[in-house]
Amino acid sequence: MSDGAATTGRSFLTPFNVIAAIIVIIGLIVTALRFTGGLASVTNLSDYNPWGIWIGFDLLVGVALAAGGYVTSAAVYIFGMKKYHSAVRPAILTGFLGYALVVIALNYDVGRPWRLPYPFFIQQGTTSLLFEVAACVALYLTVLFIEFSPAAMEWLGLKRARNLVVKLTLLLTIFGVVLSTLHQSSLGALFLIAPAKLHPLWYSPYLPVFFFVSSIIAGLSMVIFESTLSHRYFAAKMDEAHMKEKDAIALGFGKAASLVLAGYFIIKVIGISEGNNWHLLETNYGLWFLVELLGFVGLPCFLYAVGVRDKNLKLIKWTAVLTVLGIAVNRFNVCLVAFNWHLPSEERYFPHWMEIAISVFLVTLGIIAYRFIVTRMPILYAHPEYEDH
Amino acid sequence: MSITRRKFMGWLGAAAAGTALGKTADAASNKYFTGYADSIGVLFDNTRCIGCRKCEEGCNTVNELPAPEKSFDDLSLLDTRRRTTAKAYTIVNRYDAVSQVDVKGPLYRKVQCNHCLEPACASACFVRAFTKTQEGAVIYDASVCVGCRYCMIACPFEIPAYEYDKALEPRIMKCTLCYPRIVKGLLPGCVQACPTEALTYGKRTDLLRVARERILKFPDRYVNHIYGENEMGGTSWLYLSAVPFKEVGMREDLGITAAPKLTSGALSGVPIVVGLWPVLLTGIYAMSKRKEKIANQETTRAVTAAVEQANGAAQAKLAEEMAKVQKLKEKEIENAVSKALAEAAKPKEKVSDTPSAKAQKKPSEEDS
């Protein structure tokens, strides 16, 4: 990946390219099966389990992990933390690609994808939380595209258009935060309508708040995680500012993540209290809930704090990985593990390998697109003609 | 102008009518929605059901659903626990192990859409594909359905099924209460097919009365509860049972909150976020901007002050130096003068000696 084959064009037979090619070919085959044979031919979905990992992972985890865009741009442009400026563009790019992949994944999952604009143009079901999710995701994808566009325009040399968009930065950032607040929380609120199906330890009237707050954690941790990866594989593309700010970003974002994790931990405990579900902690589900709460919320909160105090960048980076995993665990729990917990085990869902293949395929597409863009456009460095932004 | 007794009574009457009208209007407002007036429903009485599957057959026929793998006469299917599917809007399950000793033989449960008064599926659908009709049926419009299956997530009774095997036009499949038939005055397929009157079709309000009368008349035969009267805000289908409903596979933990109320709180938060977030964020931006501005001002002020101070010090030093130089010069002049005076005093002894030497010395003195 780091060999720069894409830029030199000498040899395309690098390990990354070969593996990516295999995944893409499998993905395309499964795609063909999906759109010719229906969902039954590639998924384990059933009448009891209408949502699988394409919703649990691609939508819920995808949107949460793409939160870095709004978190970083808010920190820099609204809260005025200019020392993290170099993190904005990579975060916006990941956010944009993340949301684009979410929308692509939805095309696999819904029965008639060409009707996805129906809720906006044909008939509006405004009482549905899913309507809110759809509206916000569509709008936010547009916002992210505009926020990302200056990088592409600098690459293409469209100076005037680029300067015009840059003037909109503050407005777009505010709009992005509003939309993110709404749809991040609505993804949790989707499950409010099913108290009879979601385990009481995960079902809570606070679900929307849990999802929103944890998306901030996911965003912060993803920025640290990505910056580590970028530094490893695209160091040649980074300018001095990126190199210099990199450690400050890890320390600052780690500190923020530790703080928000502490708040999240507290409201999760309040959630148990609100439902008076303490007695459920002794059950098997309770044990798993404790693993999530202590292992993936409490522990990273502590580790981030220690890492920041000791300026231990390695610890912070690994904690970011643990936190990102923890967010994925939480979304899986709400959507799949603790959902339909009342059903006998033979009626429960486990993904078909082809469902996993599509998810891996889409993530691979994201990585390929990210790589294509950062090796060409001013993402990890400032364009020499536009130092101001 | 005098008010006659007749007039006064007339006014009273009008006022009373007004109040009554107000009450009716209030009862029909969606704030206290308890179902459309005169909407119909079906009452299922499991003490009368014999598990013959005729209702399944009737449903299959009138809805023109695909023929089943096993014939409807084959009762061996009752050994398995089934649910509604894309090919069967209704199914019957058998329950053998029941707690009441005086119940002879197994009990059966008929499963189909309960046609909630405030349906979760309709509330959850983002294209309004579901409609609760005035007649009581919850019907589905496949022409707008995107196929997101959120209705299946939302339904507490696990009724809607999906055509997973269709690639192009998969539909949600569920009981329609035979809406096309009931608007024509016909009975739903299952009700018509039932040979034992386990199913009673009628106005929901009448069915509730019938159910209550049965419980009153045969208190030993029934559990004192009409399932569906309040469950999930009430359903058009109502159930009477010989044993606790839990024992015939019906959930007793659903509560009486109508599904839309579960999400109304979260939805009402949306406009508040839209309204207040920009204010809050602009405020934070303004604060950080102001902080930055003040910091800049302070820096400039500090720099100017430092420069001024440095300038002042430099000038003072310069002045000092100048003064020193001045003093030195004055001293030298004094010296020179005194020297000259001294020399002027000497030549009185040898005047003609050194006029050239004197002329040589003077410029060098001025240089210093």
Contacts between the chains, C-beta under 8 A, distances in Angstrom:
chain1	res1	chain2	res2	distance
A	34	B	167	7.9
A	35	B	167	6.1
A	36	B	167	5.5
A	37	B	165	7.6
A	37	B	167	5.8
A	38	B	163	7.6
A	38	B	164	6.0
A	38	B	165	5.0
A	38	B	166	5.0
A	38	B	167	4.2
A	38	B	170	6.4
A	39	B	162	8.0
A	39	B	164	4.7
A	39	B	170	7.3
A	40	B	164	3.8
A	40	B	165	4.2
A	41	B	165	7.5
A	41	B	167	8.0
A	43	B	164	7.6
A	45	B	164	6.2
A	46	B	164	7.6
A	47	B	83	6.4
A	47	B	84	7.4
A	47	B	85	6.1
A	47	B	86	7.6
A	47	B	152	6.9
A	47	B	158	7.5
A	47	B	160	7.7
A	47	B	161	4.4
A	47	B	162	6.4
A	48	B	83	7.2
A	48	B	158	6.5
A	50	B	149	3.7
A	50	B	150	8.0
A	50	B	152	3.9
A	50	B	153	5.9
A	50	B	162	6.5
A	51	B	149	6.6
A	51	B	153	6.2
A	74	B	281	7.5
A	77	B	285	7.5
A	78	B	281	5.4
A	78	B	284	5.5
A	78	B	285	4.8
A	78	B	288	7.1
A	79	B	284	6.2
A	79	B	288	5.7
A	80	B	285	7.5
A	80	B	288	3.0
A	80	B	289	6.8
A	80	B	291	6.9
A	80	B	292	6.0
A	109	B	148	7.6
A	110	B	146	5.2
A	110	B	147	4.8
A	110	B	148	5.1
A	110	B	149	8.0
A	111	B	145	7.2
A	111	B	146	6.8
A	111	B	147	2.0
A	111	B	148	7.7
A	111	B	149	7.7
A	111	B	162	7.4
A	111	B	163	7.9
A	111	B	166	7.6
A	111	B	169	7.8
A	111	B	170	4.0
A	111	B	171	7.9
A	112	B	145	7.2
A	112	B	146	5.8
A	112	B	147	5.0
A	112	B	168	7.6
A	112	B	169	6.8
A	112	B	170	7.3
A	113	B	146	7.9
A	115	B	127	7.9
A	115	B	144	7.5
A	115	B	145	7.6
A	115	B	146	4.5
A	115	B	147	7.6
A	116	B	146	6.2
A	118	B	127	5.1
A	118	B	144	5.8
A	118	B	146	5.7
A	119	B	126	4.5
A	119	B	127	5.1
A	119	B	146	7.2
A	122	B	127	6.7
A	122	B	144	5.8
A	123	B	127	4.9
A	123	B	128	5.1
A	123	B	129	7.9
A	123	B	144	5.2
A	124	B	126	7.9
A	124	B	127	7.7
A	124	B	128	7.2
A	125	B	125	4.9
A	125	B	126	4.1
A	125	B	127	5.2
A	125	B	128	4.4
A	125	B	129	7.8
A	127	B	122	7.9
A	127	B	123	5.1
A	127	B	124	8.0
A	127	B	260	6.2
A	127	B	263	7.6
A	127	B	267	7.2
A	128	B	123	6.9
A	128	B	124	5.3
A	128	B	125	5.8
A	128	B	126	4.1
A	128	B	150	7.0
A	129	B	124	7.5
A	129	B	263	5.6
A	129	B	266	6.5
A	129	B	267	6.9
A	130	B	124	6.8
A	130	B	126	4.4
A	130	B	148	6.5
A	130	B	150	5.0
A	131	B	126	3.9
A	132	B	267	7.2
A	132	B	270	6.1
A	134	B	126	6.0
A	170	B	285	6.6
A	173	B	281	7.9
A	174	B	277	7.5
A	174	B	278	5.4
A	174	B	281	4.8
A	174	B	282	6.8
A	174	B	285	7.8
A	177	B	277	6.5
A	177	B	281	5.9
A	178	B	273	6.4
A	178	B	274	6.2
A	178	B	277	4.5
A	178	B	278	6.4
A	178	B	281	7.8
A	181	B	273	5.4
A	181	B	277	6.2
A	182	B	270	6.0
A	182	B	273	5.7
A	182	B	274	7.4
A	185	B	266	7.4
A	185	B	269	7.7
A	186	B	266	7.2
A	186	B	270	8.0
A	189	B	263	6.5
A	189	B	266	3.9
A	189	B	267	7.9
A	190	B	150	7.3
A	190	B	153	7.5
A	191	B	153	7.7
A	192	B	262	5.2
A	192	B	263	5.0
A	192	B	265	8.0
A	192	B	266	5.8
A	193	B	120	5.8
A	193	B	123	6.9
A	193	B	124	5.7
A	193	B	153	7.5
A	193	B	154	4.6
A	193	B	259	5.6
A	193	B	262	5.2
A	193	B	263	5.3
A	194	B	153	5.8
A	194	B	154	6.1
A	194	B	156	7.2
A	195	B	255	7.3
A	195	B	262	6.6
A	196	B	156	4.6
A	196	B	251	6.4
A	196	B	253	6.7
A	196	B	254	5.3
A	196	B	255	8.0
A	197	B	153	7.5
A	197	B	156	7.5
A	205	B	265	6.9
A	208	B	266	5.2
A	208	B	269	7.2
